[in-house]
């Protein structure tokens, strides 16, 4: 059965605040379900968005722009202005969107939780190619391959090779634009990276830390997890760090 790549909300009433979860490039709200459930158990309402161009075919994905992604999250964030506290959690490209949203609504955002924020990519590294090779030959039931299949909301098709060209260019534009604004961020930031991430270079952490000159900054570096596959013990570490931000 295919994963339902749909937006979702786990409500708490009364709520300690709202946590908005933003998936990454070609990703799915389902990638962040464990963290959303964690926030919900802690008394927060958890909102998982579906970015424009995602959850459908390659034609819809090919037309998505940076402005579409940002505009959608801005609109979703504004829906929850009635809450005293709003936190943003982003994975990969979703981290870039979270940063821009915090800049737009700095007086409304209580904190940012950024996972694999992609300020420097390594998509053509030997490690990246090795992970992709394994995904091809592993069975669908292998934990790593299953995680990547469940976490991809754009239906794979041979035409994705050329239909992803425009969205990829938009992602790179978003990376450049976001890096230039980091010094303006003044809300608390927690960043999570994995040294074994096959797509995002760990050097991104230094870029982020240096750029966030005004923000209170905390970080967690994992050893063994990949870009979209987190080992159980490291997933627990991420959840604990998220709760540390939400409940401080």
N, C-alpha and C positions, 0 to 999 in steps of 0.2 A: 504494500500500500504506500502511495506517495505521501510524503510529509505535507501537511496543510500549511503552506507558507502564508499565514494570515496575521494581521495585527491582533493584539489581544490586550486585555486589561484584567488584573487581579485587584479587586477593590477591598479596602479596609475602611470601615466607618465605626467610630472616628478613626482618622488616619494620622500618623505621625508626619506625613508628607507624601510626596509622589516621587517615584523614581522612573525616569523615562529611558528605555533601552533602545539603542540605535545600532542595527547590524551594519555589516560592511559591504564592500563591493561584491556583487553577485551572491551576497549572503542572505540569511533568513532570520526572522525573529526567533526561530526555534533554537538558534545558536546560543541564545542568552536565557533560555527558559530556566535553567538551574539557578542563575543569579536572580532572576525575577521572582522565583519561588522563595529564595532566601530572603529577599527584601520584604516580600509579603508576609512571611512568618515573623519578621521582626516588627510588623505593625505598619508598614508602608503600603500604599497603593502602587502597583507595578504596571507600567504601560509599555508595551512592545510595539514599535512602529514597523510598517512595511514601506520601504522607500520606493518612490516612483521608478517604474521600469523593472521592478523585481516581482517575483511571484507569477511570472507569465513566460512568454516565449522570447526568442532572441529579437524579434521585430520590435517589441515594446522596449526591451532593454537598450536597443541600439539608439533610441531617440532620447534617452534620459540625459539630462544635463546637470551640472553642478548647481545651477540655480533651482532646478526642480527638487533636488535632494534637500538643499538648504531650506527652501520655501516650505516644503512639506513638514519638516521638523519644527520650523518656526511656528507654523500654524498649530501643530500638535501641542507645542509647549504653551502657547497662549491659552489653550483650553483649560489649563490647570493653574492659571494665575490666582485662583481662589485659595490655593494651598499656601500655607506659611513657608513651607520648604519644598524646593524642587531640585532634585539631583539628576544629573545626566550621566548615563553609562554608555560608552561607545566601544564597539569592537572594530579595529582596523579603520576603514574609511569612516565608520560611524564615530570614531574618536575625533576626527577632523571636523565633522559636522557638529559634534558636541562642543568643541572649542569655539566655533563660530557662533553657535547659539548662545553660549555663555557671554561672549563679547556683545552680542546684540541685546541681551537681557541681563546684564551684569547684576542689577539690583534684585533680580528675581531668583537667580541661580545660587544654590547653597554649596555646591561642590561638583567636581568632575571626577569620574572614574574611567580612565582611559586604558584600554587593553590593546596592545600591539599597534599603537598610534604610528602610522607609516610615514615617517619623515624621511627615511632613507630605505629604498627597496633593494632586494637582492634576488629578483625573480629568475635570473639566468645563472645563478650560482650552481655549483656541483651538488650542493645539498638540496637545493630546490628541485633540480632535475631528478635527483634520486627519490625524493618523496613522490613526485608525480609518476615516476616509473613504478613505484610500489603500488600506487593507487590503481594503476592499470591492471596489475597482475594479482593483487589481493582479491579474495572473494568478497562479495557484497556484505558478508557477515563479519568480516574482520573489523574490529573496533575502530581502527583509524579510518578505513575506507567508509564505513557506515557513518562516521561523524561527518566526513566531507560530503557524502551524498545527501545526508539530512540537512546539512547547512548550506546547500546551494539552491537558491530559489529560482535560478534562471535555467530553463530546460536546455540541456545540452544538445547541440545539433552541429553538424559540420560547418554551417554558416556562422557559428559563433566566432570563428576565426576572424572574419572581416566585420561582422556586426558588432564586435566588442571594441573596434578601433576608436570610435567616437567616445564611448563612455570611458575608455582607458585614458584618452587625452583629457577628458573632463576631470578624472581622478588626479592626474598629474598637475592639472591647473589648480585643483583644490589644495594639493600638497604645498605648492609654491605659495599660494595666497595665505594659507594658514601659518606657515612658518614665518612669514613676514609680520604676523600679528601677535605672535606669542608674548611679546613684551607688554602687551596691553591687558593680558589676562590677570585678574586680581582676585579670583576665587580659589579656594583650596583645591589642589589637584593630587590625585593618586594615580600613578602609572604602573601598569603591569606589562612586562615583556618576558619573552622566553629566549634564552640563549640559543635554542635549537629551532627557532622559528625559521621556516624555509622561504618566507616571502619578505618579511620585514627585518631589516638589519638591526642588531642590538645597538648600533651606533645611533639609532633614532633616540635612544634614551638620553644620551649626552646632548643631542641637539635640543630635545624637549627641555631638559633640566636647565641648560644654559639660556634658552629663550625665555623661560618663565621666570623672569627676574623679579616680578612683583608678587608672584603667587607662593603660598605655602605649599611645599612640594614633598611628596612621599612616593617611594617606589618599591616595587617587588620584582625581583628577577627570578624566573623559574629556570630549571636546568634542562628538563626533558620534554616538555610539551611542544607541540607544533603550532602552526598559525591558527588552525581551527580544530585542533584535537588536543584536549587537555587530560593528562593522566589523573586518576581519581585523587591521589594525595595532593596534587598541585591545584586541582579544581577546588579542593577544600581550602587550600591556602588563599586562593582568590576570594572565595566566599567570606572567609574570616577577615580579610583586608577590607572588603566592601562593607561589612558590618561595622568595622572599626571606623570607617568614614561616616556612615549613616548615624551611628549612635554616639559619636564623640560629643 
